[in-house]
Amino acid sequence: MRPKGGRWNPRADFEQTLLAHEPSLTPEQLEQAIARGDDYLAALSATPDYHDYHRFVLRHLGVDATSRLLADLRREVPPAVYLEVFPDVEQTLQELSRRGVRMAVVSDAWPELPELHAGLGIRRYFEAYAISAVLGCTKPDPRMYHHASSALGLAPEQCLFVDDSPELVAAAMGLGYAGRVLCRDSITADVPFVGSLTEILDLF
């Protein structure tokens, strides 16, 4: 999945929400403030406090960061409001499922990832999740890979690991998994790769 509009912060509905409070803001003002917000995030070494981040952006817009506005900017919305899957994802998952291929997710992510996938309509394809925030480790820790394959009741050599990081795929292959790097934008030749998720279908 990816963030709509190509950015994780602020959320894709930021402008719409803000303009409902301050309709006089111009696209140029919003663009400049968001760019300053990017600098703010880049200077952090940990996950930001999003209220602090929003206060920073609003200050550069000259907008009062009221409690109501801050709450609106972080209100719960369906994942599809700010996230989308790549065009090749659902078709490929559906076909893999039809062929009886069992699937799990191995991700450096927060615990709510399954709920996000549910909101995007793809949760039903995955039997298990290995999530870093739950397991207390991140890829390429072998526990991440083994948690997923064990949950499926499969040995590493029965599994194919797909990731957009060559290093993480190489680590999986070192543990006995088959691997493919998903290179949507550029070709990586150091380890086996595919240019589209649909190419995975040729392996089953």
Contact map, one row per residue, 1 for C-alpha under 8 A:
111000000000000000000000000000000000000000000000000000000000000000000000000000000011110000000000000000000000000000000000000000000000000000000000000000000000000000000000000000000000000000000000000000000000
111101000000000000000000000000000000000000000000000000000000000000000000000000000011110000000000000000000000000000000000000000000000000000000000000000000000000000000000000000000000000000000000000000000000
111111110011000000000000000000000000000000000000000000000000000000000000000000000111000000000000000000000000000000000000000000000000000000000000000000000000000000000000000000000000000000000000000000000000
011111110001000000000000000000000000000000000000000000000000000000000000000000001111000000000000000000000000000000000000000000000000000000000000000000000000000000000000000000000000000000000000000000000000
001111100001000000000000000000000000000000000000000000000000000000000000000000000000000000000000000000000000000000000000000000000000000000000000000000000000000000000000000000000000000000000000000000000000
011111110000000000000000000000000000000000000000000000000000000000000000000000000000000000000000000000000000000000000000000000000000000000000000000000000000000000000000000000000000000000000000000000000000
001111111111000000000000000000000000000000000000000000000000000000000000000000000000000000000000000000000000000000000000000000000000000000000000000000000000000000000000000000000000000000000000000000000000
001101111111000000000000000000000000000000000000000000000000000000000000000000000000000000000000000000000000000000000000000000000000000000000000000000000000000000000000000000000000000000000000000000000000
000000111111000000000000000000000000010000000000000000000000000000000000000000000000000000000000000000000000000000000000000000000000000000000000000000000000000000000000000000000000000000000000000000000000
000000111111010000000000000000000100000000000000000000000000000000000000000000000000000000000000000000000000000000000000000000000000000000000000000000000000000000000000000000000000000000000000000000000000
001000111111110000000000000000000000000000000000000000000000000000000000000000000100000000000000000000000000000000000000000000000000000000000000000000000000000000000000000000000000000000000000000000000000
001110111111111000000000000000000000000000000000000000000000000000000000000000001100000000000000000000000000000000000000000000000000000000000000000000000000000000000000000000000000000000000000000000000000
000000000011111110000000000000000000000000000000000000000000000000000000000000001100000000000000000000000000000000000000000000000000000000000000000000000000000000000000000000000000000000000000000000000000
000000000111111111000000000000000000000000000000000000000000000000000000100000000000000000000000000000000000000000000000000000000000000000000000000000000000000000000000000000000000000000000000000000000000
000000000001111111100000000001000000000000000000000000000000000000000000000000000000000000000000000000000000000000000000000000000000000000000000000000000000000000000000000000000000000000000000000000000000
000000000000111111110000000000000000000000000000000000000000000000000000000000000000000000000000000000000000000000000000000000000000000000000000000000000000000000000000000000000000000000000000000000000000
000000000000111111111000000000000000000000000000000000000000000000000001100000000000000000000000000000000000000000000000000000000000000000000000000000000000000000000000000000000000000000000000000000000000
000000000000011111111110000000000000000000000000000000000000000000001000100000000000000000000000000000000000000000000000000000000000000000000000000000000000000000000000000000000000000000000000000000000000
000000000000001111111111100000000000000000000000000000000000000000000000000000000000000000000000000000000000000000000000000000000000000000000000000000000000000000000000000000000000000000000000000000000000
000000000000000111111110000000000000000000000000000000000000000000000000000000000000000000000000000000000000000000000000000000000000000000000000000000000000000000000000000000000000000000000000000000000000
000000000000000011111110000000000000000000000000000000000000000000001000000000000000000000000000000000000000000000000000000000000000000000000000000000000000000000000000000000000000000000000000000000000000
000000000000000001111111100000000000000000000000000000000000001000000000000000000000000000000000000000000000000000000000000000000000000000000000000000000000000000000000000000000000000000000000000000000000
000000000000000001111111100000000000000000000000000000000000000000000000000000000000000000000000000000000000000000000000000000000000000000000000000000000000000000000000000000000000000000000000000000000000
000000000000000000100111110000000000000000000000000000000000000000000000000000000000000000000000000000000000000000000000000000000000000000000000000000000000000000000000000000000000000000000000000000000000
000000000000000000100111111011000000000000000000000000000000000000000000000000000000000000000000000000000000000000000000000000000000000000000000000000000000000000000000000000000000000000000000000000000000
000000000000000000000001111111000000000000000000000000000000000000000000000000000000000000000000000000000000000000000000000000000000000000000000000000000000000000000000000000000000000000000000000000000000
000000000000000000000000111111100000000000000000000000000000000000000000000000000000000000000000000000000000000000000000000000000000000000000000000000000000000000000000000000000000000000000000000000000000
000000000000000000000000011111110000000000000000000000000000000000000000000000000000000000000000000000000000000000000000000000000000000000000000000000000000000000000000000000000000000000000000000000000000
000000000000000000000000111111111000000000000000000000000000100000000000000000000000000000000000000000000000000000000000000000000000000000000000000000000000000000000000000000000000000000000000000000000000
000000000000001000000000111111111100000000000000000000000000100000000000000000000000000000000000000000000000000000000000000000000000000000000000000000000000000000000000000000000000000000000000000000000000
000000000000000000000000001111111110000000000000000000000000000000000000000000000000000000000000000000000000000000000000000000000000000000000000000000000000000000000000000000000000000000000000000000000000
000000000000000000000000000111111111000000000000000000000000000000000000000000000000000000000000000000000000000000000000000000000000000000000000000000000000000000000000000000000000000000000000000000000000
000000000000000000000000000011111111100000000000000000001101100000000000000000000000000000000000000000000000000000000000000000000000000000000000000000000000000000000000000000000000000000000000000000000000
000000000100000000000000000001111111110000000000000000001000000000000000000000000000000000000000000000000000000000000000000000000000000000000000000000000000000000000000000000000000000000000000000000000000
000000000000000000000000000000111111111000000000000000000000000000000000000000000000000000000000000000000000000000000000000000000000000000000000000000000000000000000000000000000000000000000000000000000000
000000000000000000000000000000011111111100000000000000001001000000000000000000000000000000000000000000000000000000000000000000000000000000000000000000000000000000000000000000000000000000000000000000000000
000000000000000000000000000000001111111110000000000010011000000000000000000000000000000000000000000000000000000000000000000000000000000000000000000000000000000000000000000000000000000000000000000000000000
000000001000000000000000000000000111111111000000000000000000000000000000000000000000000000000000000000000000000000000000000000000000000000000000000000000000000000000000000000000000000000000000000000000000
000000000000000000000000000000000011111111100000000000000000000000000000000000000000000000000000000000000000000000000000000000000000000000000000000000000000000000000000000000000000000000000000000000000000
000000000000000000000000000000000001111111110000000010010000000000000000000000000000000000000000000000000000000000000000000000000000000000000000000000000000000000000000000000000000000000000000000000000000
000000000000000000000000000000000000111111110001000010000000000000000000000000000000000000000000000000000000000000000000000000000000000000000000000000000000000000000000000000000000000000000000000000000000
000000000000000000000000000000000000011111111000000000000000000000000000000000000000000000000000000000000000000000000000000000000000000000000000000000000000000000000000000000000000000000000000000000000000
000000000000000000000000000000000000001111111000000000000000000000000000000000000000000000000000000000000000000000000000000000000000000000000000000000000000000000000000000000000000000000000000000000000000
000000000000000000000000000000000000000111111111000000000000000000000000000000000000000000000000000000000000000000000000000000000000000000000000000000000000000000000000000000000000000000000000000000000000
000000000000000000000000000000000000000001111110000000000000000000000000000000000000000000000000000000000000000000000000000000000000000000000000000000000000000000000000000000000000000000000000000000000000
000000000000000000000000000000000000000000011111000000000000000000000000000000000000000000000000000000000000000000000000000000000000000000000000000000000000000000000000000000000000000000000000000000000000
000000000000000000000000000000000000000000011111100000000000000000000000000000000000000000000000000000000000000000000000000000000000000000000000000000000000000000000000000000000000000000000000000000000000
000000000000000000000000000000000000000010010111110110000000000000000000000000000000000000000000000000000000000000000000000000000000000000000000000000000000000000000000000000000000000000000000000000000000
000000000000000000000000000000000000000000000011111110000000000000000000000000000000000000000000000000000000000000000000000000000000000000000000000000000000000000000000000000000000000000000000000000000000
000000000000000000000000000000000000000000000001111111000000000000000000010000000000000000000000000000000000000000000000000000000000000000000000000000000000000000000000000000000000000000000000000000000000
000000000000000000000000000000000000000000000000111111100000000000000100000000000000000000000000000000000000000000000000000000000000000000000000000000000000000000000000000000000000000000000000000000000000
000000000000000000000000000000000000000000000001111111110000000000000000000000000000000000000000000000000000000000000000000000000000000000000000000000000000000000000000000000000000000000000000000000000000
000000000000000000000000000000000000100110000001111111111000000000000000000000000000000000000000000000000000000000000000000000000000000000000000000000000000000000000000000000000000000000000000000000000000
000000000000000000000000000000000000000000000000011111111100000010000100100000000000000000000000000000000000000000000000000000000000000000000000000000000000000000000000000000000000000000000000000000000000
000000000000000000000000000000000000000000000000001111111110000010000100000000000000000000000000000000000000000000000000000000000000000000000000000000000000000000000000000000000000000000000000000000000000
000000000000000000000000000000000000100100000000000111111111000000000000000000000000000000000000000000000000000000000000000000000000000000000000000000000000000000000000000000000000000000000000000000000000
000000000000000000000000000000001101100000000000000011111111100000000000000000000000000000000000000000000000000000000000000000000000000000000000000000000000000000000000000000000000000000000000000000000000
000000000000000000000000000000001000000000000000000001111111111110000000000000000000000000000000000000000000000000000000000000000000000000000000000000000000000000000000000000000000000000000000000000000000
000000000000000000000000000000000000000000000000000000111111111110000000000000000000000000000000000000000000000000000000000000000000000000000000000000000000000000000000000000000000000000000000000000000000
000000000000000000000000000000001001000000000000000000011111111000000000000000000000000000000000000000000000000000000000000000000000000000000000000000000000000000000000000000000000000000000000000000000000
000000000000000000000000000011001000000000000000000000001111111000000000000000000000000000000000000000000000000000000000000000000000000000000000000000000000000000000000000000000000000000000000000000000000
000000000000000000000000000000000000000000000000000000000111111100000000000000000000000000000000000000000000000000000000000000000000000000000000000000000000000000000000000000000000000000000000000000000000
000000000000000000000100000000000000000000000000000000000111111110000000000000000000000000000000000000000000000000000000000000000000000000000000000000000000000000000000000000000000000000000000000000000000
000000000000000000000000000000000000000000000000000000000110011111000000000000000000000000000000000000000000000000000000000000000000000000000000000000000000000000000000000000000000000000000000000000000000
000000000000000000000000000000000000000000000000000001100110001111101100000000000000000000000000000000000000000000000000000000000000000000000000000000000000000000000000000000000000000000000000000000000000
000000000000000000000000000000000000000000000000000000000000000111111100000000000000000000000000000000000000000000000000000000000000000000000000000000000000000000000000000000000000000000000000000000000000
000000000000000000000000000000000000000000000000000000000000000011111110000000000000000000000000000000000000000000000000000000000000000000000000000000000000000000000000000000000000000000000000000000000000
000000000000000000000000000000000000000000000000000000000000000001111111000000000000000000000000000000000000000000000000000000000000000000000000000000000000000000000000000000000000000000000000000000000000
000000000000000001001000000000000000000000000000000000000000000011111111100000000000000000000000000000000000000000000000000000000000000000000000000000000000000000000000000000000000000000000000000000000000
000000000000000000000000000000000000000000000000001001100000000011111111110000000000000000000000000000000000000000000000000000000000000000000000000000000000000000000000000000000000000000000000000000000000
000000000000000000000000000000000000000000000000000000000000000000111111111000000000000000000000000000000000000000000000000000000000000000000000000000000000000000000000000000000000000000000000000000000000
000000000000000010000000000000000000000000000000000000000000000000011111111000000000000000000000000000000000000000000000000000000000000000000000000000000000000000000000000000000000000000000000000000000000
000000000000010011000000000000000000000000000000000001000000000000001111111000000000000000000000000000000000000000000000000000000000000000000000000000000000000000000000000000000000000000000000000000000000
000000000000000000000000000000000000000000000000010000000000000000000111111100000000000000000000000000000000000000000000000000000000000000000000000000000000000000000000000000000000000000000000000000000000
000000000000000000000000000000000000000000000000000000000000000000000011111110000000000000000000000000000000000000000000000000000000000000000000000000000000000000000000000000000000000000000000000000000000
000000000000000000000000000000000000000000000000000000000000000000000000011111000000000000000000000000000000000000000000000000000000000000000000000000000000000000000000000000000000000000000000000000000000
000000000000000000000000000000000000000000000000000000000000000000000000001111101000000000000000000000000000000000000000000000000000000000000000000000000000000000000000000000000000000000000000000000000000
000000000000000000000000000000000000000000000000000000000000000000000000000111111100000000000000000000000000000000000010000000000000000000000000000000000000000000000000000000000000000000000000000000000000
000000000000000000000000000000000000000000000000000000000000000000000000000011111110000000000000000000000000000000010011000000000000000000000000000000000000000000000000000000000000000000000000000000000000
000000000000000000000000000000000000000000000000000000000000000000000000000001111111000000000000000000000000000000000011000000000000000000000000000000000000000000000000000000000000000000000000000000000000
000100000001100000000000000000000000000000000000000000000000000000000000000011111110000000000000000000000000000000000000000000000000000000000000000000000000000000000000000000000000000000000000000000000000
001100000011100000000000000000000000000000000000000000000000000000000000000001111111000000000000000000000000000000000000000000000000000000000000000000000000000000000000000000000000000000000000000000000000
111100000000000000000000000000000000000000000000000000000000000000000000000000111111100000000000000000000000000000000001000000000000000000000000000000000000000000000000000000000000000000000000000000000000
111100000000000000000000000000000000000000000000000000000000000000000000000000010111110000000000000000000000000000000001000000000000000000000000000000000000000000000000000000000000000000000000000000000000
110000000000000000000000000000000000000000000000000000000000000000000000000000000011111011000000000000000000000000000001000000000000000000000000000000000000000000000000000000000000000000000000000000000000
110000000000000000000000000000000000000000000000000000000000000000000000000000000001111110000000000000000000000000000000000000000000000000000000000000000000000000000000000000000000000000000000000000000000
000000000000000000000000000000000000000000000000000000000000000000000000000000000000111111000000000000000000000000000000000000000000000000000000000000000000000000000000000000000000000000000000000000000000
000000000000000000000000000000000000000000000000000000000000000000000000000000000000011111110000000000000000000000000000000000000000000000000000000000000000000000000000000000000000000000000000000111000000
000000000000000000000000000000000000000000000000000000000000000000000000000000000000111111111000000000000000000000000000000000000000000000000000000000000000000000000000000000000000000000000000000011000000
000000000000000000000000000000000000000000000000000000000000000000000000000000000000101111111100000000000000000000000000010000000000000000000000000000000000000000000000000000000000000000000000000000000000
000000000000000000000000000000000000000000000000000000000000000000000000000000000000000111111110000000000000000000000000000000000000000000000000000000000000000000000000000000000000000000000000000001000000
000000000000000000000000000000000000000000000000000000000000000000000000000000000000000111111111000000000000000000000000000000000000000000000000000000000000000000000000000000000000000000000000000011001000
000000000000000000000000000000000000000000000000000000000000000000000000000000000000000011111111100000000000000000000000010010000000000000000000000000000000000000000000000000000000000000000000000000000000
000000000000000000000000000000000000000000000000000000000000000000000000000000000000000001111111110000000000000000000000000010000000000000000000000000000000000000000000000000000000000000000000000000000000
000000000000000000000000000000000000000000000000000000000000000000000000000000000000000000111111111000000000000000000000000000000000000000000000000000000000000000000000000000000000000000000000000000001000
000000000000000000000000000000000000000000000000000000000000000000000000000000000000000000011111111111000000000000000000000000000000000000000000000000000000000000000000000000000000000000000000000000001000
000000000000000000000000000000000000000000000000000000000000000000000000000000000000000000001111111111000000000000000000000010000000000000000000000000000000000000000000000000000000000000000000000000000000
000000000000000000000000000000000000000000000000000000000000000000000000000000000000000000000111111110000000000000000000000000000000000000000000000000000000000000000000000000000000000000000000000000000000
000000000000000000000000000000000000000000000000000000000000000000000000000000000000000000000011111110000000000000000000000000000000000000000000000000000000000000000000000000000000000000000000000000000000
000000000000000000000000000000000000000000000000000000000000000000000000000000000000000000000001111111000000000000000000000000000000000000000000000000000000000000000000000000000000000000000000000000000000
000000000000000000000000000000000000000000000000000000000000000000000000000000000000000000000001111111100000000000000000000000000000000000000000000000000000000000000000000000000000000000000000000000000000
000000000000000000000000000000000000000000000000000000000000000000000000000000000000000000000001100111110000000000000000000001100000000000000000000000010000000000000000000000000000000000000000000000000000
000000000000000000000000000000000000000000000000000000000000000000000000000000000000000000000000000011111000000000000000000011110000000000000000000000010000000000000000000000000000000000000000000000000000
000000000000000000000000000000000000000000000000000000000000000000000000000000000000000000000000000001111100000000000000000001111100000000000000000110010000000000000000000000000000000000000000000000000000
000000000000000000000000000000000000000000000000000000000000000000000000000000000000000000000000000000111110000000000000000001011110000000000000000100000000000000000000000000000000000000000000000000000000
000000000000000000000000000000000000000000000000000000000000000000000000000000000000000000000000000000011111000000000000000000001110000000000001100100000000000000000000000000000000000000000000000000000000
000000000000000000000000000000000000000000000000000000000000000000000000000000000000000000000000000000001111100000000000000000001111000001100000000000000000000000000000000000000000000000000000000000000000
000000000000000000000000000000000000000000000000000000000000000000000000000000000000000000000000000000000111110000000000000000000011100001100000000000000000000000000000000000000000000000000000000000000000
000000000000000000000000000000000000000000000000000000000000000000000000000000000000000000000000000000000011111010000000000000000011100000000000000000000000000000000000000000000000000000000000000000000000
000000000000000000000000000000000000000000000000000000000000000000000000000000000000000000000000000000000001111110000000000000000011110000000000000000000000000000000000000000000000000000000000000000000000
000000000000000000000000000000000000000000000000000000000000000000000000000000000000000000000000000000000000111111000000000000000010110000000000000000000000000000000000000000000000000000000000000000000000
000000000000000000000000000000000000000000000000000000000000000000000000000000000000000000000000000000000000011111110000000000000000000000000000000000000000000000000000000000000000000000000000000000000000
000000000000000000000000000000000000000000000000000000000000000000000000000000000000000000000000000000000000111111111000000000000000000000000000000000000000000000000000000000000000000000000000000000000000
000000000000000000000000000000000000000000000000000000000000000000000000000000000000000000000000000000000000001111111100001000001000000000000000000000000000000000000000000000000000000000000000000000000000
000000000000000000000000000000000000000000000000000000000000000000000000000000000000000000000000000000000000000111111110001000000000000000000000000000000000000000000000000000000000000000000000000000000000
000000000000000000000000000000000000000000000000000000000000000000000000000000100000000000000000000000000000000111111111000000000000000000000000000000000000000000000000000000000000000000000000000000000000
000000000000000000000000000000000000000000000000000000000000000000000000000000000000000000000000000000000000000011111111111000000000000000000000000000000000000000000000000000000000000000000000000000000000
000000000000000000000000000000000000000000000000000000000000000000000000000000000000000000000000000000000000000001111111111100000000000000000000000000000000000000000000000000000000000000000000000000000000
000000000000000000000000000000000000000000000000000000000000000000000000000001110000000000000000000000000000000000111111111000000000000000000000000000000000000000000000000000000000000000000000000000000000
000000000000000000000000000000000000000000000000000000000000000000000000000000110011100000000000000000000000000000011111111000000000000000000000000000000000000000000000000000000000000000000000000000000000
000000000000000000000000000000000000000000000000000000000000000000000000000000000000000000000000000000000000000000001111111100000000000000000000000000000000000000000000000000000000000000000000000000000000
000000000000000000000000000000000000000000000000000000000000000000000000000000000000000001001000000000000000000000001111111111000000000000000000000000000000000000000000000000000000000000000000000000000000
000000000000000000000000000000000000000000000000000000000000000000000000000000000000000000000000000000000000000001101111111111000000000000000000000000000000000000000000000000000000000000000000000000000000
000000000000000000000000000000000000000000000000000000000000000000000000000000000000000000000000000000000000000000000100111111100000000000000000000000000000000000000000000000000000000000000000000000000000
000000000000000000000000000000000000000000000000000000000000000000000000000000000000000000001100100000100000000000000000011111100000000000000000000000000000000000000000000000000000000000000000000000000000
000000000000000000000000000000000000000000000000000000000000000000000000000000000000000000000000000001111000000000000000011111111000000000000000000000000000000000000000000000000000000000000000000000000000
000000000000000000000000000000000000000000000000000000000000000000000000000000000000000000000000000001110000000000000000000111111000000000000000000000110000000000000000000000000000000000000000000000000000
000000000000000000000000000000000000000000000000000000000000000000000000000000000000000000000000000000111000000000000000000001111100000000000000000100110000000000000000000000000000000000000000000000000000
000000000000000000000000000000000000000000000000000000000000000000000000000000000000000000000000000000011110000001000000000001111110000000000000000100000000000000000000000000000000000000000000000000000000
000000000000000000000000000000000000000000000000000000000000000000000000000000000000000000000000000000011110000000000000000000011111011000000001101100000000000000000000000000000000000000000000000000000000
000000000000000000000000000000000000000000000000000000000000000000000000000000000000000000000000000000001111111000000000000000001111111000000001000000000000000000000000000000000000000000000000000000000000
000000000000000000000000000000000000000000000000000000000000000000000000000000000000000000000000000000000011110000000000000000000111111111100001000000000000000000000000000000000000000000000000000000000000
000000000000000000000000000000000000000000000000000000000000000000000000000000000000000000000000000000000001111000000000000000000011111110000000000000000000000000000000000000000000000000000000000000000000
000000000000000000000000000000000000000000000000000000000000000000000000000000000000000000000000000000000000011000000000000000000111111100000000000000000000000000000000000000000000000000000000000000000000
000000000000000000000000000000000000000000000000000000000000000000000000000000000000000000000000000000000000000000000000000000000111111110000001000000000000000000000000000000000000000000000000000000000000
000000000000000000000000000000000000000000000000000000000000000000000000000000000000000000000000000000000000000000000000000000000001111111000000000000000000000000000000000000000000000000000000000000000000
000000000000000000000000000000000000000000000000000000000000000000000000000000000000000000000000000000000000000000000000000000000001101111101011000000000000000000000000000000000000000000000000000000000000
000000000000000000000000000000000000000000000000000000000000000000000000000000000000000000000000000000000011000000000000000000000001000111111001000000000000000000000000000000000000000000000000000000000000
000000000000000000000000000000000000000000000000000000000000000000000000000000000000000000000000000000000011000000000000000000000001000011111101100000000000000000000001000000000000000000000000000000000000
000000000000000000000000000000000000000000000000000000000000000000000000000000000000000000000000000000000000000000000000000000000000000001111101100000000000000000000001001100000000000000000000000000000000
000000000000000000000000000000000000000000000000000000000000000000000000000000000000000000000000000000000000000000000000000000000000000011111111100000000000000000000000000000000000000000000000000000000000
000000000000000000000000000000000000000000000000000000000000000000000000000000000000000000000000000000000000000000000000000000000000000000111111110000000000000000000000000100100000000000000000000000000000
000000000000000000000000000000000000000000000000000000000000000000000000000000000000000000000000000000000000000000000000000000000000000010001111111000000000000000000000000000000000000000000000000000000000
000000000000000000000000000000000000000000000000000000000000000000000000000000000000000000000000000000000100000000000000000000000111001011111111111100000000000000000000000000000000000000000000000000000000
000000000000000000000000000000000000000000000000000000000000000000000000000000000000000000000000000000000100000000000000000000000100000000111111111110000000000000000000000100000000000000000000000000000000
000000000000000000000000000000000000000000000000000000000000000000000000000000000000000000000000000000000000000000000000000000000000000000000111111111000001000000000000000000000000000000000000000000000000
000000000000000000000000000000000000000000000000000000000000000000000000000000000000000000000000000000000000000000000000000000000100000000000011111111100000000000000000000000000000000000000000000000000000
000000000000000000000000000000000000000000000000000000000000000000000000000000000000000000000000000000011100000000000000000000011100000000000001111111110000000000000000000000000000000000000000000000000000
000000000000000000000000000000000000000000000000000000000000000000000000000000000000000000000000000000010000000000000000000000000000000000000000111111111111001000000000000000000000000000000000000000000000
000000000000000000000000000000000000000000000000000000000000000000000000000000000000000000000000000000000000000000000000000000000000000000000000011111111110000000000000000000000000000000000000000000000000
000000000000000000000000000000000000000000000000000000000000000000000000000000000000000000000000000000000000000000000000000000110000000000000000001111111100000000000000000000000000000000000000000000000000
000000000000000000000000000000000000000000000000000000000000000000000000000000000000000000000000000001110000000000000000000000110000000000000000000111111100000000000000000000000000000000000000000000000000
000000000000000000000000000000000000000000000000000000000000000000000000000000000000000000000000000000000000000000000000000000000000000000000000000011111110000000000000000000000000000000000000000000000000
000000000000000000000000000000000000000000000000000000000000000000000000000000000000000000000000000000000000000000000000000000000000000000000000000011111111011000000000000000000000000000000000000000000000
000000000000000000000000000000000000000000000000000000000000000000000000000000000000000000000000000000000000000000000000000000000000000000000000000011001111111000000000000000000000000000000000000000000000
000000000000000000000000000000000000000000000000000000000000000000000000000000000000000000000000000000000000000000000000000000000000000000000000010010000111111000000000000000111100000000000000000000000000
000000000000000000000000000000000000000000000000000000000000000000000000000000000000000000000000000000000000000000000000000000000000000000000000000000000011111100000000000000011100000000000000000000000000
000000000000000000000000000000000000000000000000000000000000000000000000000000000000000000000000000000000000000000000000000000000000000000000000000000000111111100000000000000001100000000000000000000000000
000000000000000000000000000000000000000000000000000000000000000000000000000000000000000000000000000000000000000000000000000000000000000000000000000010000111111110000000000000001100000000000000000000000000
000000000000000000000000000000000000000000000000000000000000000000000000000000000000000000000000000000000000000000000000000000000000000000000000000000000000111111000000000000001111000000000000000000000000
000000000000000000000000000000000000000000000000000000000000000000000000000000000000000000000000000000000000000000000000000000000000000000000000000000000000001111100000100100001111000000000000000000000000
000000000000000000000000000000000000000000000000000000000000000000000000000000000000000000000000000000000000000000000000000000000000000000000000000000000000000111110000100000000011110000000000000000000000
000000000000000000000000000000000000000000000000000000000000000000000000000000000000000000000000000000000000000000000000000000000000000000000000000000000000000011111101100000000001110000000000000000000000
000000000000000000000000000000000000000000000000000000000000000000000000000000000000000000000000000000000000000000000000000000000000000000000000000000000000000001111100000000000000111000000000000000000000
000000000000000000000000000000000000000000000000000000000000000000000000000000000000000000000000000000000000000000000000000000000000000000000000000000000000000000111111100000000000110000000000000000000000
000000000000000000000000000000000000000000000000000000000000000000000000000000000000000000000000000000000000000000000000000000000000000000000000000000000000000000111111110000000000100000010110000000000000
000000000000000000000000000000000000000000000000000000000000000000000000000000000000000000000000000000000000000000000000000000000000000000000000000000000000000000001111111000000000000000000000000000000000
000000000000000000000000000000000000000000000000000000000000000000000000000000000000000000000000000000000000000000000000000000000000000000110000000000000000000000101111111100000000000000000000000000000000
000000000000000000000000000000000000000000000000000000000000000000000000000000000000000000000000000000000000000000000000000000000000000000000000000000000000000011101111111110000011100000000010000000000000
000000000000000000000000000000000000000000000000000000000000000000000000000000000000000000000000000000000000000000000000000000000000000000000000000000000000000000000111111111000010000000000010000000000000
000000000000000000000000000000000000000000000000000000000000000000000000000000000000000000000000000000000000000000000000000000000000000000010000000000000000000000000011111111100000000000000000000000000000
000000000000000000000000000000000000000000000000000000000000000000000000000000000000000000000000000000000000000000000000000000000000000000010100100000000000000010000001111111111110000000000000000000000000
000000000000000000000000000000000000000000000000000000000000000000000000000000000000000000000000000000000000000000000000000000000000000000000000000000000000000000000000111111111110000000000000000000000000
000000000000000000000000000000000000000000000000000000000000000000000000000000000000000000000000000000000000000000000000000000000000000000000000000000000000000000000000011111111000000000000000000000000000
000000000000000000000000000000000000000000000000000000000000000000000000000000000000000000000000000000000000000000000000000000000000000000000100000000000001000000000000001111111000000000000000000000000000
000000000000000000000000000000000000000000000000000000000000000000000000000000000000000000000000000000000000000000000000000000000000000000000000000000000001100000000000000111111100000000000000000000000000
000000000000000000000000000000000000000000000000000000000000000000000000000000000000000000000000000000000000000000000000000000000000000000000000000000000001111110000000000111111110000000000000000000000000
000000000000000000000000000000000000000000000000000000000000000000000000000000000000000000000000000000000000000000000000000000000000000000000000000000000001111110000000000110011111000000000000000000000000
000000000000000000000000000000000000000000000000000000000000000000000000000000000000000000000000000000000000000000000000000000000000000000000000000000000000000111000000110110001111100000000001000000000000
000000000000000000000000000000000000000000000000000000000000000000000000000000000000000000000000000000000000000000000000000000000000000000000000000000000000000111100000100000000111110000000011110000000000
000000000000000000000000000000000000000000000000000000000000000000000000000000000000000000000000000000000000000000000000000000000000000000000000000000000000000001111100100000000011111000010011110000000000
000000000000000000000000000000000000000000000000000000000000000000000000000000000000000000000000000000000000000000000000000000000000000000000000000000000000000001111000000000000001111100000000111110000000
000000000000000000000000000000000000000000000000000000000000000000000000000000000000000000000000000000000000000000000000000000000000000000000000000000000000000000010000000000000000111111110000111100000000
000000000000000000000000000000000000000000000000000000000000000000000000000000000000000000000000000000000000000000000000000000000000000000000000000000000000000000000000000000000000011111100000001100000000
000000000000000000000000000000000000000000000000000000000000000000000000000000000000000000000000000000000000000000000000000000000000000000000000000000000000000000000000000000000000001111100000001000000000
000000000000000000000000000000000000000000000000000000000000000000000000000000000000000000000000000000000000000000000000000000000000000000000000000000000000000000000000000000000000001111110000001000000000
000000000000000000000000000000000000000000000000000000000000000000000000000000000000000000000000000000000000000000000000000000000000000000000000000000000000000000000000000000000000001111111000101000000000
000000000000000000000000000000000000000000000000000000000000000000000000000000000000000000000000000000000000000000000000000000000000000000000000000000000000000000000100000000000000101001111111100000000000
000000000000000000000000000000000000000000000000000000000000000000000000000000000000000000000000000000000000000000000000000000000000000000000000000000000000000000000000000000000000000000111111100000000000
000000000000000000000000000000000000000000000000000000000000000000000000000000000000000000000000000000000000000000000000000000000000000000000000000000000000000000000100000000000000000000011111000000000000
000000000000000000000000000000000000000000000000000000000000000000000000000000000000000000000000000000000000000000000000000000000000000000000000000000000000000000000100110000000001100000011111100000000000
000000000000000000000000000000000000000000000000000000000000000000000000000000000000000000000000000000000000000000000000000000000000000000000000000000000000000000000000000000000011100000011111110000000000
000000000000000000000000000000000000000000000000000000000000000000000000000000000000000000000000000000000000000000000000000000000000000000000000000000000000000000000000000000000001111000111011111000000000
000000000000000000000000000000000000000000000000000000000000000000000000000000000000000000000000000000000000000000000000000000000000000000000000000000000000000000000000000000000001111000000001111110110000
000000000000000000000000000000000000000000000000000000000000000000000000000000000000000000000000000000000000000000000000000000000000000000000000000000000000000000000000000000000000011111100000111110100000
000000000000000000000000000000000000000000000000000000000000000000000000000000000000000100000000000000000000000000000000000000000000000000000000000000000000000000000000000000000000011100000000011111110000
000000000000000000000000000000000000000000000000000000000000000000000000000000000000000110010000000000000000000000000000000000000000000000000000000000000000000000000000000000000000010000000000011111111000
000000000000000000000000000000000000000000000000000000000000000000000000000000000000000110110000000000000000000000000000000000000000000000000000000000000000000000000000000000000000000000000000000111111100
000000000000000000000000000000000000000000000000000000000000000000000000000000000000000000000000000000000000000000000000000000000000000000000000000000000000000000000000000000000000000000000000011111111110
000000000000000000000000000000000000000000000000000000000000000000000000000000000000000000000000000000000000000000000000000000000000000000000000000000000000000000000000000000000000000000000000010111111111
000000000000000000000000000000000000000000000000000000000000000000000000000000000000000000010011000000000000000000000000000000000000000000000000000000000000000000000000000000000000000000000000000011111111
000000000000000000000000000000000000000000000000000000000000000000000000000000000000000000000000000000000000000000000000000000000000000000000000000000000000000000000000000000000000000000000000000001111111
000000000000000000000000000000000000000000000000000000000000000000000000000000000000000000000000000000000000000000000000000000000000000000000000000000000000000000000000000000000000000000000000000000111111
000000000000000000000000000000000000000000000000000000000000000000000000000000000000000000000000000000000000000000000000000000000000000000000000000000000000000000000000000000000000000000000000000000011111
